[in-house]
Amino acid sequence: MHIIQSVQSVLSPPHKAGYPFIVGGIVVALLGLLFWHPLAWLGLLFTIFCLYFFRDPERVAPPRDNVFLAPADGLVVSIEEAVPPAELGLGEAKRMRIATFLSVLDVHVNRAPIAATVEKIAYHPGLFLNAAADKASDDNERNSLLLRLANGQQAVVVQIAGLIARRILCEAHEGQSLSAGQRFGIIRFGSRTDLYLPEGCAPLVAVGQRMIGGETVMAELPVAP
């Protein structure tokens, strides 16, 4: 079953953000067939890479409305308290932050970690440092989503560009209601996704653990007394 799921993931249809790159690779391959065969091979390899990179597999969220799911595939590189992005206007109070690094081999589609309403979206231009580094959260180009949960609490998801990634795409809009695991954007070619939890939420994952976006449970909301 695991092998079948892995094959299905690799063969998943691409996200629409990858169409220009895929079509460009095909055009280069066709031109190479007409004028210079080595160029055809380069175009073919680029097309295959883009089909793999922009794959957008279906994910099944667990039937629990009190948990936070991984907003992206990748490796957890940091779990610590940190101040949310200043552009969201949440003040200087620290919140528990779980940072997930996405290599070029990971699925790069971002998903809502929990059912919530998008209260605010804020873009911040910045650098393109290695996304695995701690300072990437503060210094790199990013796009932040402030989410309002049904119980009134707030959570934050941040799309962060990396060393190779130079384009953050966010398809959500302010006021939109997202369901848990719903796609809301993608980051091209290597990046990082940070999740800031509401007060009282303890992480259920560990540094070095691999995430499956929209499926892996990262944290759980505390039960009301």
N, C-alpha and C positions, 0 to 999 in steps of 0.2 A: 504493500500500500504506500509506504514512504517513497519507494522508487517511482511509482505511478504519479504521485503528487509532485515529485521533483520534475518529472518529464512534462507534466501539464503546466507547471510554473514556467519552465523554459520556453514552452511553445505557446504561451499566452499571447493574445493579440497585443500590439503595442499601444501605449497611451498616445493620444492624438498629438501631444507635443513633439513626438518623435517623427511624425510624418514628413516634415521638411527635410530632416536629415536622411531618412530612408530613401525618399525620392531622389535626393541629391546624390546619394551613393549609387543608385540604379542608373542615373543619368551619366555619371562618371564611368561606370562599368560599360555602358553602351558606347560611349565615345571612345573608350579604350579599345573596344572590339573593332572600331572603324579605323582608328589612327595608330594606336600603340598598345599592344597586348599587355604589357606590365601594368599599365594604368587600369585596365579592365580588372585585373586581379586585386589591385588596391581598392577599386570601387566596390568589388564584391565583398572583400573582407570588411570594409567600413559598413556596408549595408547589413551584413550579418551581425556585426558588433552592435549596431543601433537597434536591430530587432531584439537582441538580447537585453541591452541596457534599458530600453523603454518598455519592456514587457510589463503588463499590467494584469497580474493574476487575480482571480476572484478569491476573496477571503470570507470566512464565516466567523462572525463575532460570537463569543459565548453568550448564552441567554441570561445575562446578569446586568442589571441596570445600575449597580453600585460599585462598579470597578472601572479603572482606567486602563485602556488598552494601549499597546505600543503604537505611536503615531507614524512609525516607519520601521522598515527592516533595518538590520544592522547590529552593531556591537555596542553594548553599554560601556562607555569609557569614563563616566563620572557620575557619582551620586553624592550630592552635597547641598548645603544651604547656600543660596545665592539671591541677589536682588534681581527681580525681573527687569526686562528692558525698560529704560527710562521713558521712552516714547509712549508707553502705555499709561503713564501717570499713576502708577500704583504705589508710589512712595519708596522709601528705603528699607522697608521691612523685608527680611529674607524669607524665602520659601524653599522647600525641598525641591531640588532640580535633578532630573534624570536626563543625562545627555547620551544620545545614540549617534554613533559615527557610521556613515554609509560609505562603503568603498564603491568603486566603479562596478563591482560585481553584484551589488545588492539591488533589489527593486527600489526605485527612487520615488514611488508614489507615496504621498503623505495622506494619512487618514485621521479622522476625528477620534480622539482617545475616549470620548464619552458623549452621550447625547447632551447637547447644549445649544445655546444660541450664541452666535457670533456678535459680541458686544462692540468690539473695536478691532480694526486692522491697522497696523502701523508699519510702514517700510522705513528702513534705516540703511543708507549707503555706508559702505565700509571697505575693509581690506579683503584679501583672498588668501588668508593664512591657512596652514594645514588645519582642517576641520577637527582633527583629533586632539588638537592642543586646547588647554583650558581657556586661554585668552581669546579663542575663536568666538566664544559666546558674546564677548564684549566688543571685539575689534572688527569682526567680519561683517560683510553685508548680510542683512537679515530681514525677515518679514515676520511680524509677531501677530498672533491672533489671541485676543482676550475672550474667553468663553464663559458664559453665565450658565451655571447648572440649574436644574429645576428647583433645587433646595436653596438657591440664592447665592451659593458659593461661586468663587471664580477660579478658573484654571487658565494657564497660558501655554500655548504651543508656538515654538519659534522655528521657522525654516532658516537655516544658516548656510550660506554659500561656502565652498571650500577652496582648496588650492587650484583645482581644475574647474569646479563648477562656477559658471559665470551668469547663470540665469535662474532666478527663482520665479516659479509660476504659481500663483494663488488663484483658484477659481471660486473661492467663497466670497461672500459679500456681507457687510454689516447688516445685522438683523436677520440673517439666514439661520434657520434651525437645522442642525446637523445631527444625524443619527450616529450611534457608536459604530466606528469602522468605516464611515462614509468617506470617500475620496474627496479631498479639497485642494490638492495641488501636487506639484512635482518639482524636484530640483535636478538640474541637469549636471551629470558627470561628477559625482563625488561630493559629499556634503555632510551636514549634521542637523539633527532635529532635537531640540530641547523641550522637555515637558516640566512645567512648574506646577506642583500639586497644591491644592488648598490646605489650609491649616488643619492639622490633625490626621493627615493621610501619611501612612508609612509605606515606603517602597517594599515591594514583594520580589524584587529582582536584585541581582548582584552585578558588580563591575566584572566585565568579561563575559557576561551572558549574552547570547544571541537572541535578538528579537524578531518576531514575525509581525509585521504591521497589521493592525486590525484584529489580531488573534491573541497575542501574548498579553496576559494580565500583568500590568506594571505596579498597580497599587489598588487599594480598596478604600472606599469612603467609610469613615467610622459609623457604627450603628448608633442611631439616636437613642438616648436613654428613655 
